[in-house]
Amino acid sequence: MQWMQTGKLDPGWYSDVRELQTVDEPIALRKNAFLVVRGDLQADVTMPDGGNVIVYGDLRASIYTNGIGDVVIAGSIEENGSVSVTNIIHLFVGGNMRGAIRSTGSCDAWVLGDLTGDVFTGEPSSEIHVLGDFTGRIQPSNDAALLYLVVGRYMPYAVLENAGKFKYTDFVASIGSSDRPPGIYPDRAAHRKFRHLPRWVIRGNGIDAEFRKYPWFEGLSTETRSK
């Protein structure tokens, strides 16, 4: 994002630019919006035509977007927080995801902490990357489409299997560890449960193998990388 790199925006593109210390009352942004919140976001934000949102604190309310955009939450998405999208979104969460991600379009989400909340996937595809544990729930908003999931640490097999029962067109997952031994799942006896054969790998080798290839990994604190 240009603003993150230079602190400047293209004046010919953004028509609604706001920088606030916090959001305590609901706001609706105009087309091509750019919102920076220095603290917590505690009231709903609506972007009817998409845009970008950066929150330095926690998300304790809902962000609704009907267009294309990026949402960056430096803190956590709390239990009463959610991000809802009907088109295309790139979502980054620096803390934990305890609330909900609701997508009926395409979603590429990164969570550096644990995911204990709900993920509702959209069409045509969803890519979910969780650096910590995934003990929440994942299911389609409407029709099950393409789902690609990477979990750095632990995910219960029951959570993985429950997601598979929604019969995604394609469901590929790479899981750091689970309550099943390392290997490729599901086994042949389980194939008849699924519309299309999902492919899940339980690595059993921790977080580094999957995430260390990304440039930002070396910049994480030792506490985050080893928690």
N, C-alpha and C positions, 0 to 999 in steps of 0.2 A: 504494500500500500504506500502511495506517495507520501502521505502525511507522516507515516511512521518513519520514513527514511529522511525526509527533508523538513518536515513541519509545515509544508506548504500544500495548498490545494489548487486544482485547476479551476479558476473562476468561471470559465466558460462551460463547465460541466455541472458543478454543484449549485443548486438553487436555494437550499435551506441548510445553512451551516450554524451549529450551535455548540457552545462549550459551557457546560454547567458544572457546578460543584456537586450537586446531587439532583435527583428527580423525585419529588415528593407528591406531585400531582400528575395525572395522566396527560400526555401530550401526543398530538398527531403531527407528523412531519410531512412536508410537501415532497414533490418528485425530486429525485437525485439528492437525497438528504445525507448529511454527515453530522453525527452527534458524538460528542466526547463528554463523558461523565467522569469527573475526577474522584468522586466517592462512590457510594452505593446507588444502585438504581432501585427505587422503592415504590414506583408507580408505573403503570403500563405505558409503553411506547408503541405507537402504530406507525408503520411506514407503508402506505397504500401502494407506492410505486417502487419499493425497494430503497436501498441505500446502505450506508455503513454506520456501525455503532461501535464505539470503544468505551468500555466501562473499566475504570481502574480498581473499583471495589467489587462488591458482590452483587449478583442479580437476585432481587427479592420480589420481583414482579414479573410481568410478561412483556416480551417483545414480539410484535406481530409484523410480518413483512409479506407483501404479496408480489414483490418483484425480485430482482437479483441483488445480492449484497453480501457483505462480510460482517460478522458479529464477533467481537473480541471481548471476552470477559476475563480480566486479569485475576480476579478472585474466584469464588465458587458460584455455581447456580444452586441456590438454597431450595428447600423443599417447596416453598411457595413461588419459586421462580420457574419460568419456562421460556422457550424460544419456539415460535410457530412460524412456518414458512410454507408458501404455496407454489414457489417457483424454484429458484436455485440459491443455495446459501453455503458459505464457508464459515464454520463456527470453530472458535478456539476458546477453550476454558483452561485457565491456568491453575485452578484449584480442583475441587470435587464437583461432580454433577449429581446433586441430590434431588433435583426437580424433574423437569420433563423437556424433551426435545420432540417437537411434533412437526413432521414434514409430510406434505402430500406431493412434493416435487423432489428434486435432487438435493442431497445433503452430504457434505464432506465435513465431518466433525472430529476434532482432536480434544481429548481431555487428558491433562497431565496428572491429575489425581485419580481418585476412585470414582466409579460410576455406580451409584446405588439407586438411582431414580429410574424413570421410564423413557424409552426411546420408541417413537412411533415413526416407522420408515415410510418413504414415499416412492414415487416413480419418476424416472425409470431406474434410478440407482441410489444406494446409500452406502457411504464408506464411513465406518466408525472406528476410530483409533483411541484406545484407552491405555495410558501408560501404567496405571495402577491396577486395582482389582475391578472386575465387573460382576457385581452381585445383584444388579437391578433386573429390569425386564425389557425385552425387545419384541416388537410385533408390528405388523403393517398397519398404516392408517386406513387404507382401503384394500386394494389388491396387492398381493405380495409380488414384488418384482425382483430386482438384483440387490443382494446384500453382501458386502465385504466387511469383515470384522477382524480387527487385530487387538489383542489384549496382551499387555506387557506382563502382567502377573497372573492372579488367580481368577478363574471363572468356574463356578459349579457346573458339572455336566448337566444337571437337571435344567439349568437356565439355558444352556446351549441347545439341549434337546427340545425344550419347549418352543424355542424360536423356530426350530426346524419343522415343527408340526404345522406351521402356517403355510408350508409348501411354497417357499420362495422359488422363483424361476431359476435362480442360481444363488447359492449360499456358500461362500467360502470363508473359513475362519482359521486364524492362527492364534493359539492360546498358549500363554506362558506355562501355566500349570492348572491342574484340575484335580478332582477326586477320582479320576481315572488315570491309569498309567500313560506315559508318553506313547504316542502312536497316531495312526490315522483312523478316523471315525467318520460315519458309523460303520458297523460291520454289516456283512451281507444280509444277515437275518433281519436287520432294521430297514432295508431298502424299500420294502413294500409300504412303509409308513409315509414315504415322501413322494411328492409329485415328480421332482427331479432330484437326482442324487446329490446331496450336499457333500462338501469335502472339508473336513475339519482336521486340523493338526494340533495335537497337544504336544508342545515342544519339550517341556520339562527342563528347560535350561535357563530359565529366568528372563529378565527383561532385556539384557544387552543385545542378545542375538538378533532381535527383531528391530530394535530402535537405534542402535548405535550407528547405523549407516546414515542417519540424518544429521546434518551439520549442527543443529541446535542441541543435540544430545550432550555434547561435551560442555555446553554452557550451563547445564543444570547443576544445581547444588548437590553435594554428596548426599545430603539428607534425602532429597527427592529421588535420587538414583538408587538408593539402597534401602528405602523405607519398606 
